[in-house]
Amino acid sequence: MKYIHLVLSGLGTNCYIVPTGRTVNTDGRNLISAAVIDPADDPDTILSEAEKAGFSIKHILLTHGHFDHTGAAAALKERTGAEIYIHEADQAMLTDSVSSLAFFTPERPFAPCEADHLIKDGDLLTLEDLTFKVLHTPGHTAGSVCFLCDDPEGGKKLMFAGDTLFKDSIGRSDVYSSDPYAQQDSLEKLASLPDDYEVMPGHGPATTLNTEKRYNPFLGGF
C-alpha cells in the first residue's frame, strides 16, 4: 500500500493519507478514494500531496482529540466533504480549545468541528475497499484509539497508533482525560496481540509491534 506520510505542525505530528481503494470521479477526474489519519495542520499541504498521488480524501480518522492531531480536520471537511471519525470519549475535544490543549499555541486559531461518526472499541470501519478495526487504547486520552488494517498489496498488518505507542516510548499520561492506569491496561492489550504489526505512530519513526515488545521498556514487561 502506497500511503503518504507527512510530518506536520510544530510538534512533528505524523499524518497519513491512506488509499481506500476505489476510483471516484472528483471534479471530472478519476481519483482513488483515501482516508487521512490525524491531519495535524496545513490543509493545503495535505490536499496538494493527496492530489499529486491521485487521491481524493473522503474520510478523516482521528486517533484522539488533541489539537496537534486534529488541526486541519475542520478545513478538510469543509473543502472536501470528508466525514470525521473519532472515539465518543474524545468528541468534545473537537469543539473545546482547553481539553484539546489548543490553548498551548494561542498564535494559532482554533478551528472547531463536529464529528460525523462516533466510534468505539471493536468497530469495523469499511471505507470503500479497506477496513479499519478500532482498538480502544485509553490512557493518553480517554478516547485514544489505534486503527488496525491489512495492507492488501504488501500482505502486512498495519497499526496507526496515534500517541498510544511510539518507538521506544509511549504518549504522556498527565494531561486532560489522561489515565496512567488505563494506559497500562491499553499497553497490555497491545502486548497481547498475536500478530506483528507495522506501527505508524503519532510522532517519531515507524517501528513494529514485535520490536516494541522486545525493546520498549513500557511494553516489554507484559
N, C-alpha and C positions, 0 to 999 in steps of 0.2 A: 504494500500500500504506500503510495507516494503522498504522504501528508506533508503539510507545510509547518515548519517550526519557526516561530518568531519570538524574539526576546524584546519585550516592551516595558514601558514605564521606568521610572527612576529606581524601582526596586527589582528590576531584572526579572519580570514575570514571564514565564513561558506561556505562549499562546499557540494553539494547534488548530490548523484548518484541515479537516479530515473529509475526504471524498466519501459520500454515502452511496455512490454507485449508479445513479440513474440519470440519464440525459434529460435535461429540461430545456425548454425554449424560453430564453430570457432576452427581452428586447430584440427579438429576431435572430438571436444566436443560440446555437446548441451548446449548452454548458453542462458540466457534471455537478449535480447537487452536492452540497457539502454542509458539514456542521463545524462551527467554530467553538473551540473549548477554551474558556477563560479569556475573553477579549479584554485585555488589561487596559488599554487605551489606544489612541491613534486609529480611529476607524478608517481614515484614508489609506494608511499603510495596509491594514488588513484587507480592505476591498481591492486595493491595487494588486497585492500579491495573489489574492484569490483569482482575480481576472487574468493575470499572467498565466496562471496554471490551468485556466479554463474551467474554474469552479464558480458556482453560484451558491451563495450562502443562504440556506433555508432554515437552519436551526442554530440556536445558541445554547450550549450546555455549560452550566456553571458548577464547578466543584464545591464552591462555597460563596458566601456573600461579601467577602472583604473587597474594598474598593479597588485594590490593585489586581483583582481578577475580573472585575465587572465594569470597569470604567467606560468601555466603548459599547456596552450592551444596548443602551438606550438609542444611541445614534445608529447602530447597525439594524436594530429593529425598525426604526423609522425609515431608513434608507433602503432596506431590502424586504421588509415584511417578515423577517425570520422570527420564529417563536422561541421564547425563553423558557428553559427548564432549570429548576432549582429545587433543592430539598425544602420541604414545607417548613422545617425549623429555621431556615435562613431567609425565608421570604421577606420578612420585614426589613432586612438589611438593604434591600434594593431601593427603599424609599427613605432611609434614615442615615444621615451622614455621621451620626455618632456611633451606632452599633456596627456600621460598615467600616469604621476607622477612617473615613474620608476626611475627617477634621484634621488629621495629621498633615495634610497637604492643602492648606487653605488657599494657596495660589492657584489651585486647580478647581474649576467649578464642578460641583457635584451634580451629576445628571441622573435623577431618579427614573426608575422604570418599573413596570409591572410584569410579574411572571405570567406566562400563558399556561404552564404546566407545573404542578407541584408533584415532586417525585418522592419516592420512599424506597426503603431497602427492598431489594429483590425485584423491583420493576424492570421490565424488559422494554426498552425504547427501540422500536423498529422504525428506523428512519430510512425510507426508501429501501435499499438493498443491504443495509448494515444494521446490526442490532447491538445496542449497548446494554449491558446489565448494570444496574445501580447497586453499588455496595456502600451502605451507610457506614461511615467511619467517623463518628463524632469524637471530639477531643480538641482539635484546633478551633473549630466552631461546633455548635450543636448540630448543624446541618451539613457538615463536611461529608463528601462522598468521593468514591473512586468510580470511574466509568471503565468497565471491562468490555472488551470486544475481541473478536478473532480477526486477524488480518487475512482476508480471502485470497490474497496473492502470495504473501510470504509464508503462510502457514504458522505464523507466530500468534501468541496471545498478548494483547496489549492492555496496559493499565494506565489510564490517565489519572494520576494520583493527587492532583492539587497539592495542598500543603499537608497532606496526611503523612507522606513518606518522601524523603529526599535521599540522595546518595549519601550514605554515612550519617544521616541525621533525620530529624523529624520536625514538623512545624511546632511553633511555640504554643503554650497552653496557659497563657497568663493574660488573655485579653477577653473582651466581651464574649460571653457564652462558651468560653473555653472550659474544659473539664479534664484535668490530668488523669483522673481515674477512668473516665470514659475513653480517654486516649489510650490507656494501657489495654483496655478491652479491644479497642479497634486494632491495635498493633498485633495483639494475639490472634485476632481474626485473620489478618493478613498472613501471619506466620503459619496459620493452619491451612492456607490454600494449598491444594495438592499439586497444582501446576505451576510451572515457571511463567513469568510474565516479563515482557519488556516494559519497564516502568518509565513513564514520561511524567516527571514531577512538575510542580508549580514553579519551582526555582531550581537553578543549577542543572548539572548534566544528567543525561539519561543513565539508567542502570538496569539491572534485572532483579527480580524478586529473590531468586536464589542467591545472588551476590549479597543482597542486603541481609538475608537470613544468616549468612556466614560471617559478615564483617560489620554490619551496622550494630553498634553497641545497644541501640534501643530496641532492636528487633531480634537479636541473636539469643536472647535468654529464654525464649519460649519453647 
